[in-house]
Amino acid sequence: MIVLVLLGVVALAVGGCVCVVWAERGGPRWVRAVAAMTLAAGKVVRRSESNRRRQGLNGTTSDDG
C-alpha cells in the first residue's frame, strides 16, 4: 500500500515538472496553473528546509523540553 502512495507522489512530482517546462514554452492556461502550484510548493519545501537547518544551527529543536 505504501508503495502505491509513494508512486502517486512521484507521479505528481514528475507531472508538475512537465507542466513547468510546458508552461515555459507557452502551454494552455491549465498547464500554467499547475506549474504555478508546483513552483509554490517548491518554495514552501525550500523555506521549511531552511527553517529546519536554521533551528539546528541555533540549537533549538522541537524535541527540547
Steps between C-alpha positions, in 0.01 A plus 500: 500500500778743590665428165186618320497822702865565423444429131213748504718768658775439245248515215366832628852641530596391149171632362561835671848523352364423154240774543767752602699428184188503283383829653837658422441411138155658501263223595128534565358682801450188713865405449610843619278460808649159584849640443431789738378258768807281449737795534315624809525155659874499428539835674315371805724194518816708463384746766417225748834332437691824557303559822584149615870557432493835676343344809766231501776761489349693790472187709123532540288210390146390567639204700648727768292514805 
